[in-house]
C-alpha cells in the first residue's frame, strides 16, 4: 500500500509510460482520424473548414499532415517535440472552435488528445524513442 501512495518513480517507469502514451495517441490519431481524411481527401475538401482564410483544400491538407504524418512521427518518437505542435494546434482548434469547448460532449476526444500531446511536448518522448536513441 505504501508503494501505491508513493510519489517516487523510476526512469524506467517514466520511459515506459511515455512510450505507451506516444504509441496509443499516435496510432489512434493516425488510424481513426488521419487515414480516413487522407483516403477521402477529394470528398472532404469541398466541405472542410477554411482555417485562417487559407482555403479549404490547404486547411484539409494541413490537418492530414498533422493527423496522419505527424502522428506517425510521434508514434516512433522522431522529432517528437516538433511534430506534436501541429497536432496541438489541430486538436486545439477541434476542441475550442469545432466542438465549442464541450468537454463532456463532442469535444471529449479532442480534449484528451490535446492534453496528451501537450504532456508529450512538455516532457519529451522518453528514452524509448528514436529521439532517445539519437541522443545517446
Secondary structure by P-SEA (a helix, b strand, c coil): ccccccccccaaaaaaaaaaaaaaaaaaaaaccaaaaaaacccccccccccccccaaaaaaaaaaaacaaaaaaaacccccccaaaaaaaaaaaacccccccccccaaaaaaaaaaaaaaaacccccccaaaaaac
